[in-house]
Every structure is written in C-alpha cells, then in structure tokens.
Amino acid sequence: MPDISRETISALQQFDTPTVCNVIELFNVRPRSSGYLNRTINACFPELPPMVGYASTATFRALSPPRDGDVYSSIDRQLEGLADIAGPAVIVFQDLDEPSAAATFGEVMCTTYQAFGCSGLITSGTGRDLDQVQALRFPAFTAGTCCSHGACHILSVNVPVVVGGITVYPADLLHGDCNGVTTIPTEIANEIPDVCREFMQAEKIVLDYVRSQSPTPMGFTKARLAMSEAVQQLAARIRRP
C-alpha cells in the first residue's frame, strides 16, 4: 500500500465528501457508481467535520448470545490491532442480524474507541446513547437507532465486511461527512487534496457568476463551459490510463 502521509490525512479533513467523490471520478480508477456507501448509512451527527481514517473491521450480532466466551473479548483484540494501522482508525461493523436486533455501539464503546485514537465509527446496524456520543464529538454513521444492546457480541475482527452496499476491507481509507461515506483508493490518496483545491476553483467559475448581479442564461452557459473546460484539463492531467 502506498505511504499516505499524516499531512494528507489532515488535508483530506478540509474537504467535504462530495468534493472528494467528484475528484476520485477524475482519476478514472474505478466506475463512478462504486466505492461509496449507499443511502442506508447516514451520519448521526451531520454537524461534525469530515471523518478520515483507515477501516478497522468487525462483524456483530445481538439477537442471541454467544455459546461461549466473554462477549467483549473481541474488543480487546480489536484495540490491540489498532497499533498496526498506519493512521487514525474508523471502526466499521457489519451487523449480521437481519433485521438489526439491537445497538452496535453506545457511550462506553465510543468513548473507548476515541481514547485509542479512532476518528469515527460506521455500522450497518444501529446505535444508541446518541446524546452522550454527540457530546464526545465522535462521528458515527448508522442505519438507525435502538435503545438496547441486546445480546451484543463481536464475532470476528479484521475481516472484509459488507456495509452500505459495498465491501469494506481492513485498512481501506475512508472519508465521511453529513453527505455519506466513501472509500478513497490509496494509490491516489496523496494527490486528492491538491486536486480538490483545483476542482473547487473550477466550480467557483459558475458559482461566482450565478452569485453576481443579474446573471443571464447566455452568461451562465459561458461560465458553465469555462468550468467544464477547466475540469476537463484537470482530468486529462491526472487521469490514469
């Protein structure tokens, strides 16, 4: 995996997720309809700034208790594994119960993950203690809420999981905000911030025009074509074969 600098991680936090998605498309490294979580996964706290980090994956059940063992023993292994991740981790759970039977996380788990340097959490299931987690300013993305943790237990850690319609692999780079969550291909991650700045400058051509006094359809068309030309030139420079 290419070395992604901490400066890159910090820079990625300055951009919203739709802009990151727009820029990924310009590189032509994957189909436009892949790589991002679908509408089943939503931000619990849309007011928080963008979340960026590497996936620490796990599977979860709460409908019935495990046949043996400490129900929280896998969290110990999960926390130990964080030391092997190249930067801040995003905890990613696949809830195997269908439908979800109880909350994947609450205040204690999120406080713990935050204390170990995690930058957020995603689950295909539900969450609880949202007031307390919001106070932590800990980004969380879920398919809903539930008041109880049921017979919660983690089955496995550091395995591929399916969340929001895509497979998330351990150490995938993730970016999420109020609009949703996307993966970032690691081979282009270091280039994304600079390209985001250029892309936003291209968009500014249209934005500045329509915010000006008395815009006209003809003027809008001219601005739109100028923006399109700038984006095309940018894409031609960075596009992968």
N, C-alpha and C positions, 0 to 999 in steps of 0.2 A: 504494500500500500504506500502511495507517495507520502512523503513527510509533509504534514499540514501544520504550519506554524501557529503558535498561540496568537500571533498578531492577526492571522487570517481568521481565527475563531472570533476574536474580539471585533474585527472589522465586519464580519458577517452579521453580528448583532445590531449593526447600524441600519440594516435594510429590512423592509417588510418581506414577508414570504412570497407574495405575488410577484414582486420585482425579481426575487431570486429565481422563481419559476420561469419568468419571461427570459431571463438571461441564460438559464440552462438550455432552453429551447434553441438559442442562437448557436450553441456549440454543436448541435446535431449529433449528440452522443446517445440519445435514446428517443423512442417515439414520444410525441407530445402528450399522449394520453396515458402515460405510465410514470411511476416513480413517486406519486404523491398519494396521501391518504384521502379516501372519499368522504362524502358528507356525513357518514355515520359517526365520525370522530370530530368533536368540537371542543373549543377552548372553554374551560371552566371559568377562566379569569381573563377575558379578552382585553382588559385594560393593561395587562402586563407587557413589557417589552419583549422582543423576539427571543425565543429559546433556541440555543445552538448546542449540540453535543453529540457524542457517539453512543450508539444504541447498546445498552446492556439488557439483554432479552431474557424473558422468562414466561412460563406457562402457569396458569392459575385455575383452581376450581374452588367452589364454595357450596355446592349443592349437597354434598355428603362428605363426612370426614375421611381423612386418610386411614388406611387399615392399620398402619403402624407408624411410629416415629413422631418426633417433635414437629408440630405443624409449622413452626417458624425456623426450623433448622436450615432450610434452603436460603433464607435471608442472610444467614451468616456466610454461606458460600458466595452469595451474590455480592455482598460487601467486600469480601476478600478479593473477588475478581475485579473490582473497580481499579485496583492498583495496576492492573495490566492494560488499562485503557489509556490511549495516547493523550486524552484531554478530559474535559468535563463529560460526564455520562448523562444520558437520558434513559431512565428506566422504561422499558417497553414490555407490557404484559399482553399476552393473548389469553383472554378468558375462554376456557374450553366449555363452560356450561352454555347451553343454548335452550332457552334464553338465559341471560346472565341471572344468577341466583342471589348474589349479594355483592357488596362493595369490594373492589380490589384493594383500595387504599383508604387511609384516614389520616388523622393528625399525626399519630405516632410514627407511622411509616414514612410520611413525607418529611417530618422533622429529622428522622434518622437519615434518609437519603440526602437531604440538604446538608446535614452535618458532615457527610462523607464527600461533599463536593459535587453532588449531582445538580444538573441545571434544570431538570424537569422530569415529568412522568407522563406516559401515554398508556392507556389501556383500552382494549376493545370492549371491556366491561364497564362497570360503574364505579363511582367514588362516593365518599361521604365526608363529614366534618368539613364541609366546604368553607364555612366562615373561618375556621381555625387555619386551614391551609391557605386561604386567601391572605390572611394576616402574615403568613410566612413569606408572601410574595414568591411562591413556588409554583411555576407554571404546571398545569395539569390539563390533560386532554382525555376526554372520555366519550362513551356512547350514552351517558346518562348518570343518574344518581340513585342511591339506595341507602336506607337508614341503617341497615345491619351488615355485619361482616360475615354472617352465616358460619359455615364450617370451612372458613378460608384456609387454603394451603397452596404453597408453590410446588409444582411437580418437578420442573426442570429449569435450569438456568443456562444461559449462553447457547441457545439453540435458535434456529430460524423460527420466526413466528409470523402469523398472518394477522394483520391489524389494518382496518380501514381499506380492505380490498387488495393490499399488496403484501408481499413477503418482506419482512424486515430481518436483516441478518445481523449477528453480533458485530459491533464496531461500525455499522453504517453511520454516515454523518447525516444528522437531522436538523431541520430548521422549521420552527413553527411559531405562529402568532395567532391573532384573532381570526385570521382567514383560513387557517388549517395548517397542515404539516406536510413537508416534502423531504425526500432524501436528496442529498447532493452527491453526485458522482465524485469520488475522491480524486480522480485524475484531473479534474478541472477546478477543484475547490480553491486552490490558491489564486486562481485568476478571477474568481467570481466577484470579489469586492470592487476591483478596478473597472470591470465591465459593467457592474451595476451603476457606477457613477456615470459612465459614458451613456448607458441606456437612459438614465434619468435626464441627462442633458438633452438627449434626442426627444424624449417626451415633452420636455419643457418648451420646445418649439410650438407645439399645439396648445399647451396649457397657457403659455404667455399670450398667445393670440386670442384664444376664446375668452380670456380674462380682461382683455383690453376693451376700450370703449368702442361700441358699435361694430362688432365683428360681422362679416358678411359671409354667405355661402361660398362665394368665389375666393375670399381671403382664407376661409377655413380649408378649402381644397388645396390652396397653395401651401399652407402651413403643414397640412397632413402629408402632402407629397414630399416636403422637405424633411419631415420627421422620418418618413419611410425610407428615404434615400440615406439618411444618417444611420438608421438601423441596419439597412442592407450592407452598407460599407463596413459597419462594425461586425456583422455576421460573417462577411467574406474574409475578414482578417483573422477571426478566431475559429471559424468552423473547422471541425475535424473531417478528414476525408471520409 
